[in-house]
């Protein structure tokens, strides 16, 4: 196809309750032909986009792709840098027929509650109304009206744990190419005033799986072209926030009808999506003490999940484990750059008292004194992801020190991320499967690797910016009504609308 397509991206998930702004240095930044030449290593979403574009005979003109793990709101300077660079590159490229954008969908900054909407609007203003814009987003995206007024199509992950990143990039590129090829596909959006904590559900089981399977069937039998069902990330303190259903079909009425139908199904799941009752930390420790299998009990510390943008600096689980250090084989982790530096100064084998935690979000947890800890090992912080998500991709989490006190192993890192990957521990000499209890600061992502090899997975009530009890978080701007903060009725689901 003789069309010019521009590719770019700014991908970050923000947590409004993490006080630490995300800076340019937190992002990986690839630009231009590097994105094409690096293949899969450029990122699986972008790789999926480029492969599909090539299959339609299009080599995209690449601008910048900035990608970071989850964290606090963006420093708006990162947005400004990205958008100035993007507009300049689009101008250089000349007339553009289409744009494909790698976004997260739940990105806020110190100046804006809708960074993804801002990006799509700025691109739309530059390329004009005739160009086709298609974005990929995370299943946890907040797909605002501003986004779908400016983008013709948005494609979200269809799995949680997210194991379809590459496929999502492919879908975003495919719908763009089909439209450029003359197929008049329409996208309808329905918004629901529902939030759910990310530990509460997975697309792999329960009635959310039933709903996803129903939608997949409509795609397979050709009723619709594609669909996305977004469960909005619940740590966004914004005036305009909602879970959304998007349906793409050849016919506007069909897109609207199916989107409404799927949204009604989702409405009925609102309670189930909140998840089951949480364990206390001590209840999980008691289970682990009785755990005689050769598999670990997983204590899910999702409230402090870096994947959910929390600060990762809560030592609450470590504090609770200390009284059992001589009887319970356990592994726990905490982000604490100062403690890591101290361990490096002391060196391997040194024994010292360490104060751990509460260095980033002191309002959310408190520091914990660990007496007589031995510095077991020190590392530069690089590990290769075990997967299945982004298997084989190398991560760096800043310097890492492993401390040992009795049978308790403590993974202390300068910049924790990807905590749910099994090699987050293994890469630093801790075998999570050899423990009676392993502490994981992740919501659901870890299940893809850990579920088959764990004795039990226990969602646990812990402190942190990705708090599991949403009503306890310091929201200031939420719209009314919003479930579970207030009761809702089916009439509060928005009307299905095609914005372009
Ligand atoms: Zn997500």
Boltz pocket constraint, residues with backbone or C-beta under 6 A from the ligand:
constraints:
  - pocket:
      binder: B
      contacts: [[A, 138], [A, 139], [A, 140], [A, 162]]
      max_distance: 6.0
